[in-house]
Amino acid sequence: MTTPGRLTLWDWLRSNLRDHDTSDTLTRLETAMATAAEQLNTLSTKVDDLVSDVRAALDILRSERDNFSPDAQTAFDQLDQKVAAFDAEIGDADGSDTPATPEEPTEPGTDTFR
């Protein structure tokens, strides 16, 4: 029989082992999440660089478009259409293409569901 407020040796061992395992699991999870976040940030930076490079190259080609041969103009038009189709497929995931609209002011005491 144990007195209230005191742990048996078994309870103490079980508690300490459980806490140790939980701590190890959390440490591994934190490490995995930090690694994943770093990898996603690196990938995001690479995608941003790629997008800006493609846009810059297209701008240069558009400025020289009048000097293209008919075949080069056709090839450029096809490339431009592919980029536009890809841009449309991705959409505006981050909201950067949509201008911010100011919120409509509401009068105090009126409902906001119109």
Secondary structure, 3 states (H helix, E strand, C coil): CCCCCCCCHHHHHHHHHHHHHHHHHHHHHHHHHHHHHHHHHHHHHHHHHHHHHHHHHHHHHHHCHHHCCHHHHHHHHHHHHHHHHHHHHHCCCCCCCCCCCCCCCCCCCCCCCC
